[in-house]
Amino acid sequence: MKTVITYSIIIMVLLWGCQLGKETPQRSIPEIALKKTKIKVSAHGQTFRDLNKNGRLDVYEDINAPIEDRIDDLISQMNLEEKAGAMFMPGVPVNEDGSLEKKANASGPGAKYPAAIENIDKGKLNHFNVWSIPQDPQLMAVWNNRLQNYAEQSRLGIPVSIASDPRHHFSNTIFSMAANGFSQFCETPGFAAIGNDSVAEAFADIVRKEYLAVGIRVALHPQIDLTTEPRWARISGTYGEDANLTARMVTAYLKGMQGETLNEESVACMTKHFPGGGPQKEGLDPHFSIQKGQIYPGNNFDYHLIPFEAAFKMNTASIMPYYGVPTGQTDEDVAMAYNKTIITDLLRKKYNYDGVVCTDWGLITDVTMSNDVIWPARAWGAESLSPVERVFKIIDAGCDQFGGENKPELVVQLVKEGKLSEDRINRSVRRLLRQKFQLGLFDNPFVDETLVHQNISKKEYSDMGDASQQMAMTLLENKDHVLPLKADTFDVYIEGMDSTVVANYARVVNRVEDADFAIIRLNTPWYPVETKNPFALMFHHGDLDFKGEEKARILDLLNTTPTIVDIYLDRPAVIPEIAKASKALIADFGASDKNVCEVLFGNGQPQGKLPFELPSSMEAVKNQLTDVPYDSENPLFAFGFGLSY
């Protein structure tokens, strides 16, 4: 209990700190920008960043001018190529030493793509997605500052926007980037399991501060799809299957990341995946051609919109549609970003959304992977269209920006051929520039490199990360009240854990026959699809139950020795025999061995409630309605279930 009270106090202090700060009617250029840029003084004595190098204060350079006036002025000075460049956000590599030039030995995601400076020079781009970043986050800040300086030398000096997928989770999946020095919390379903809005907001506030410290200003999250199909491979990024719980969580998250309004201290959120990517047929993800479309046998399309309605109320800066095809829901079966009914009629008109709409990654061009495997563009329903025709259809549908693509010349071609008006392009560019101005990037795109280490992974942040991992753990079985265990009073056999960690709590033995108890950590099962695409082989598709020799081995252990089972739920596992045979069963949503031990040995309290039900069989899974929450027959553990010590 003392642990929980301590974490509550930390949360309250952090939230109180978020509310501090005053706005002044007359703004000035921050000192860090003064040090890193060429400053001019206007005839009226006002300092300004002379971004277009003409020696005078333009409206778009005037920090005190209304944002819409600044946008008008800048758009009037931009040529077509510069406007087209703003509409693309490719992935770019970040060198370990913070340098900007492409390194021949670069590795990791993004390594094979052109460096950011090449994109600035050749395509006039100014939005970039980073995947792998330096192990030392300070060098990410160095890279950001060097890149912003480089961008300032372009014709109009438009600053770059740096975007990232989630980086703050203790994760076993491919959908969270490596933390690399950032604080580590439970995964998103864990926050739904905790169910505390203040915890979700405090977490988002920490993410915001740590992103700001290194120059990341656009978050390609939160993910608020509803996991009504338990086999879907992307459940680990969601808040589970309940629309109202997810709506609460996204409200708190956006408040922590963006604040009441987007400003210089915000990180702009790209909420995804509109209008909800959960109801995938058989759970097959539409990153790949194996997908079979999104289906709504329960006629429950509107249920998946509830979390997005909450995000609109919080003025989410951007929206990302998913790859899926809303089968039978619109006048044509094409993927969401190609679908005018989804983007214009539903998002723009019904919800009056005027923020940025950015496609998911890779809708235009095919990608050649290792072994010459071709990963087709996610142009589902539009496969027969050429790349330029795809660009037209996406823009005509109502989207503003292309994620993971670098083809501005196709936008230029469409305008010059008279197929797209420059006025239509201006509408999208206005939304993109508005976000940059609101974030203060035109006035100060730099970060203080000397402060990175003291602003990232602070002790109170790390403590909260540990607390979230422990609090999210969900106790499902506790026969004879075996938990919490008493430290140093027995011999324990372990699997899936670091013996040097467990040795701090109990005596570890190498043979199960010598143990008083066994503690094993399991992952929710998954089975790769048949494909040559190496990325697709990493997705956790397929059945949710253990099979064959592995199942028999686990049950043999459970029937030999009293066993505590911890299972990581990146998807809802089907484990009726394991639940029955285990002495205790507890679920985690991303947790270190240390934090698992803290809970099992009573130093932390499992407070989680299941954010999705655990079905009793694969037959029950297959009989569920893809778009309807918690509807499997006789679930093993119902949505919201969770015991306590």
N, C-alpha and C positions, 0 to 999 in steps of 0.2 A: 504493500500500500504506500509506503514511503516513496518508492520509486515513482509511482503514478503521480503523487502529489508534486514531486519535484518537477516532473515533466510538464505538468499543468502550469506550474509557475513560470517555467521557461516559455511556454506558449504565450501566456498572458503578457510577459515582458516584451516578447518579440512583436506581438500584435500592437501593443501600446507604442512601441518604437516606430511601427509602420505609419502611425497617424501623425507623427511629428513632421514639421516642415511647413514653411510659409511661402506664399507666392508674393512677389513684389510687382507693382504695376509697371515699373520700368526695368526691362531686362538688359543684361550686359553679357558680353562674351566671357565664358569661364576662363580662369587663369591657365588651366591646362591647355586650352585651345590657343591662347595667346602665345604660349611657349612653343607650340608645334606648328604654327601656320604663319603665313605672311599677312600681317595686319596693316590695314590702311586707316587713315583718319579722314572722315568726310569734312566738307566745308563747315559743318555745324559742330565739329569736334567729336563726332561719334566714331568709335572704333568699329571696324567691320572686317570680316574675312572677304578679301577681294577674289571671289571664286572664279570669276570670268576674266580676271586680270586686265580690266579696262581702266583701272585707276579711279573709278567713281563708285559711289554707293548705289547699287541697283536695288529695286524693291525686294527681290528674292533674297538679297544679302542682308536686309534690314531686320535685325532680330526683334524689333518692336513693331513691325508692320503686321497687320492681320494675315493669318496663314493663307486664306483664300486669295488675297492680293499677291502674296509671294508666289503662290502656285501659278496664278495668271501670268505673272511676269516671266517666270521661268519657262512655262510652256511656250510662250511667245518667242523665246530665244532658242528653243530646242529644234533641231532639225529632225527629219523623219527617222533617220538612223538612230539617233539618240533616244527617241521615243520608243522605237521598236526594241532597243537594247534593254530598256527598263522593264520590259514585259517577260524577261526570262531569268530563271534562277537555277543555274546548274550547280552541281557539286564540284568543289575544288579541293585540291590537296593543301595541307598545311605542313610545312617542313618542321622537323623537330627543333631546328635552331631559330625558328621564327623568320627565316629569310623568305623572299617573295619569288625568286626564280624557280622554275621547274627543276627538280633534282632527278638525275638519271636513275638513282637508286630508291626513289620514293616507293613506299609500300602502303598497303591498307586501302580501304574504300576511297575512291576519288583519285588515287595515285595515277591512273592512266589518263585522267582528264587534263585539259590545259590549265595552267596556273591562272589565278585570278587576274593577274596583271595582263596576261595575254587576252583574256576576255574583255578587259577594260579597253585595251588598245584596238582590238579587231572588231569587237561586236558592240562596243559602247555599253556594256553591261554594268550594273551597279547593285545587283542582289546576288548573294552567294550562300550556298548551303555547305557547311563543313561537317565532315564525318570524323575521321581520325584527327585528333589534335595532339600537340606535344604532351609528353608525360608531365612536364612542368607547366602548369597553367600560366605561369608568368610569361612564357614564350608565346602563348596564344595571344596575350595582351600586346606583346612586342609585334607580332605579326599583324594584328589589327591596326596598330598605330602606323606601321610602315605602309600597310595597304591604304589606309585613309590618306596618308601623305601622298601616295602615288595617285590616288583618285583625284586629289585636289589639283593635280597638274593637268588634268584633262580640260577640254575646252571650256566647260561650264563648272568644273569642280564639284560635280554632284557626288556626295558621299555614298559609301557603300553600306548596305544593310546585310549583316551577318546573321544567318539562321542556323538552328540546330534542332535535331531530334532530342528526345529526353536523355539526360546525362546524370540523373541524380538517384538512380535506383540500384539496389543490390539485385542484379538481374542475371538470369540464366538464358535469356532469349536474345534474338538478333535485333529486336526492335528498340532496345535501349543502347545508346552509345556508351563506350567505356567512360567511367567516371573521371579518370585521370586527374585526381586531386580534388574533385568536387565532393561534397557531402553525399553520403549514401543512405537512402531511405528505403522503405519497403516499396514494392511495385504498386501501381495504381489500384488494382483490386484490394490491396491491403488498406488503403485509405477508406474505401467503401466498407471494408470489414470493420474498421474502427468506427466509422460512421459519425465522426465528430467534425462539424464544419470548421471549427476553430483550428483543429489540427491540420486540415486540408489547406486552409488559408495561410497558416504559419509556414507550412512546407513550401507553398508557392512563393511566399515572400523571401524565403532563403534561396530558392532557385533564382528568383529575380536578382537578388543582390550578387549572387555568385556569377550569373551571366553578365551583369553589368560590369563586374570587375575585370572581365577579359574582353568585353566588346561585343558579346552576342546580344542582339537587340530584337530578334524575331524567334519565337518559340514555335516549332512545328508540333505543337500540342496545346491543349489537352485533347485526348482521344475520348470521345463520348458516345461511341457506338454501343448499342445494347446487345449483350451476348445471349441472345435468345436461341442461337444454334450452338450447343456446347462443344461441337467439334471444330469450330472456327479457330484458325491459327493465331488470331490477333487478340485473344481475350486478355492476355497479360497486360495490355495497354489500356484497358477499359476500367470502368467502375462497376462492372457487373451487369445484371440483366434487369434491374428495376429502374424504370424511367424517372421516378420521383427522387429516389436516392441519388441517381446520376445528376439530375438537375440541381440538387443541393450542392453536390460536390463541385460541379463546374462553376456554379455561382461563387463559391468560396475561392476556388482556384483562380478565376479571372480577377477577383478582387485583390488577391495577393500578388498577382503578376502585373496587372495593368493599372490597378487603382480604379477610382470612380471614373476618371477620364484618362485617356492616353496622354502621357507627358514625358518630360526628360528623364524621369526616374522609372519609367515603365519598361517592361519587355512586352512587345506586341505579340499576342497569341493568335496562332492560326488553328482554330478549333476544327476538328475533323471527326468523322468523314461524312459530310452532308449527303443525303438525308438519313444517314445511319447505315453502316456496313455490316451489321450483325447477321441478318437473315440470309446467309449464303447457303445455297443448296448443297447439302451433304458437308457443309463446313469448308468447302474447297475455295481457297482464296483467289480473288481475281487479279492478283499480281501476275498470274500465269494463265495460259490458255486452257488449263485443266478446269477452270471455273465453269460453273453451269448456271450462272446468273443468280440474282437475288430474288427470292420467291416469298410470297405472302399468302400462304394457304389459310391463315387465320384472319385475313382481311384486316391486318393490324398495322398498316403502313403508318398511320398517324401517331401511333404509340411511340415510334422511333423518333419522332420529331420533338417530343417533349423536352429532352435535354437541350436541343438546339434553341428552342424558344427561350429557355433560361439564359443561354449564352447570348442571344440577341439582346435581352434586357440588360446584360452586363456590357454591351457594346464590344463584343469580341472584335479585334482589329481585322481579322481575316477569317475566311472559311475555306476549307479544302473539301471538295467533293471526292467520293471514292471511285475506284475503277469499276465497280459492279454495274450490271445492267438491271434496272428495276423491272423485271419481267412482267409484262402485262399491266403496268401501272400508268404508262404514258402512251402517247400516240405513236411512238417508235421505240423499239427495243435497242437503244444505244446506251453506252456507258454514261454515268452521271454528268461528267464534264462536257460531253457532247450533246447533252439532252436539254433542249431549250425549255421544255416543260418544267424540268427540275430547277434549272438555274434562273431563267428569266421569270417564268410564270409563278413558281413556288417561292424561290429565294428572294428574287428582286421585287416582285410585285406583291405577293401575299404578305411577305414578312418585311417589305420595304427596306431590305438590306442594301446599304450603299458602301459597305466596306470592301476590301480586296477579296476577290475570289481567285484562288490559285489552284491549278490542277494538281492532282497527285503526280508523282514522278514518272516521266517517260511515256507520254501519250502519243508522241509524234513519230519517233524514230526507233528502229530496231537496234539492239545492242549485240555485238559479237563478244561472246564470253570465251572462257578457256576451252580448248579442244574444238574451237570453231563452232561452238554451239550458239545458235541465234536465239536471243530472247526477244520475242516480238514486242513491238510497241503495244501498250495497253489500250488499243483502239477498238475495244469490243463493240461490235455492231457497225464499225466504220473501217473494218479491215481492208475493204476494197478501195478506200480513198487514198490518194497520194499524200505525202507529207504536207504539201501546201494546202490541199483540200481539207486535211484534218485541222490545220491551224485556223482556216476560215470557219469551219463548223464550230470549233471550240469558242472562238471569239464571238461568233454569231449567237451561240447559246447564252452568252452573258459573262464569260470568264474574263479575267484581267491579266493573268500571268500564267506562265508555263513552268511547272516545277520539273527540275531535272533535265531540262532541255536547253539547247543553245543554238537556236535557229532564227535569229532576228531578221535575217535576210528574207525569210518567207513572209513576214509581216510587211516588210518594205515592198516586196513583189506584189502582194495583194493590193496595197494602196496604189502603187504605180499602174497596175492593170485596171484600176477603177472598181475592183471587187469589194474593197473595204474603203470607207471614207476616213480621212484623217481625223474628222470630228469624232468618229467612233473610237479611234485609237486614243484620242485626247481624253476621253472619259475614263478609260482604264489608267492612263498615265497620271491623271489627276488624283485618282484614288491612291496610287502607289506613292506619289510625291507627298500627298497629304500625310500619310503615315510617317514618312521620313521627317517632315517638318514637325509633326506632333511629338516625335521622339527626340527632337532637338539635334538631330544629326547634322543639319546644315550649320548649326551654331557651335557644336562641340562633338565631333565623332570620336574623340580620343579618350583613352583611359589612362589612369596613373599606374604605370608599370611597377612602381616601387611599393604599391599598396596591395598588390594581388595576394601575396602570401598571408597577409594579416586579415584579408577579407574573405578568404575561401577556406572551408573546413575549419572554421573556428570551433573551439571546444563545445560551445553551446549548440552549434549546428550538428556536430558529430554526435553529441548526446541525444539530440532530438532524432537524428537518423536511427540510432540504436533503439531509442524508445519506440519509434514507429514500427520497426521490425518486430519488436517484442509485443507491442499492443495489438498488432494485426493478427498475430497467431491465434488460431481458432481451435479450441479444444472440442473434439468430437466424441471421444470415448475416454472414460477414466474409471475403469473397473476396479472395484475395491479401493477407490481413492488412492491409487498408486502414486499419482502425481499430487503435489511436487515431490520429487525424490530428495533424499537426504544426502548431502555431499559427504564423501569420504567414508561411507559406511558399507560399501559393497564393491564387488568386482563387476566390471561392465565390458561386454563385447560390443564393438561398434562396426557399422558399415556406412560408407558415404560421408564420413566425418574425419577431421584432422585429429589424430590421437593426441598431439601435443596440446590442443585446445581442451579436449575432454579430460585430459589428465589433471587439469586444474580443479575438476569437480568430483572425480571418482577414479578408482584404480582401473586402468585399462588392461584387459587380457587379450591374448591373441587367439584363443580357442573358445568357441561358444560353450563347450562342455565345462569350462572353468568359470563361467560367468554366473552371477546371481541374476543379472538382467542383461538384455540386449537393447541397444538403441540404434535404429537404422533410419537413414534419411533416403527417401525415394522421390523421384520426379514423376509427375503425371505421364503416363505412357503416350507415345506417339509413333507413327509409322510413316516413313517417307513415301511419297507418291512415286510412281514410275515415270522418270524423266531423266534427261541428260543435263538439265539445267542445274548447276551446282547450287545456285541460290535457292531454287525451289526445294532442293533436297534438305535444306536447313530448316524449312518451315515445319512446325509441329502440327501436321495434318493427321487424319486418320482416327482409328478407334481410341477409346479412352481407358481401356482395361488391359491389365497384364495378361499375357498369354503363355501357353506352353511351358518350357523349361524354366523361364524366369519366374512365372507365377508359382510353379511347383516349388522352386527353391525358396522363395519368400515364405510361402505357407509352411514349408518344412521347418524353417527357422522359428517362425511364430509358434508352432506347435511343439517345439523342443524346449524353448526357453521363454520365460515371461519377457515380452518385447514391447518397447515403446516405439511407435512408428511416427515419424514426422514426414509428411508428404508436401512437396512444393506444388501448389496449384496454379500453374499458368493456364490451365483449362480445367473444367470439372472432371475429376477422376471418377471412374467406375470401379469401386473397390469393396464390394459387399463382403467377400470372404476375408479380406485383409482386416476390415473393420471388426468382423466377428472374432477373428483369431488373435488380434492384438490385445495386449494388456491395457494400453492407452494409445489413442490416436489423436494426433494434433496436426493441423495444417498450417503452412506458412505461405506468405506471398512475397518471397524474397527475403532471406534472412541469413546472416552469417552463422557459422557453427557456434561462435561465442554467444550470440543472441538466442539461439535455440537452447543452448545449455542454461543460460540465465533464466529462461522460462521454465524449462524442465526441472531445474533445481530450486525453483521458488524465489529467485531474486527479482524476477519480473512476472507480471501478471498477463496471461492470455486474455485479451478483451474482445477478440474478433467475433463477428457474426457473419456467417457465410453470405457473400455478395451474389452468389448464384447457388442453385441447388446442386447436389451431387446425385445423379441418377442411380437407380438400383441395377440397371443392366443396359447393355448396348441395344437390346431390343426396345427398351423404353426410350432410348435416345433416338432411334430411327423412327419411332412412332410419334415423336413430338412434332408440333407445328413450328416451323422454322422461325416465324415472326412473333411468337407468343411466349411471354416469360413464364418461368416456373410451372410448366404444364406436363412434365413427365409423370408417368403413372407410378405411384407409390415410391417416391424418391427415397434414397437411403438416408439423406439428410436434407431437410427442407431449406429453402432460402431463409436467411435470418437465424439459422440455428447456431448455437454456440454455448458451451458449458463454461463454468468458472470454477476455480479452486475453492 
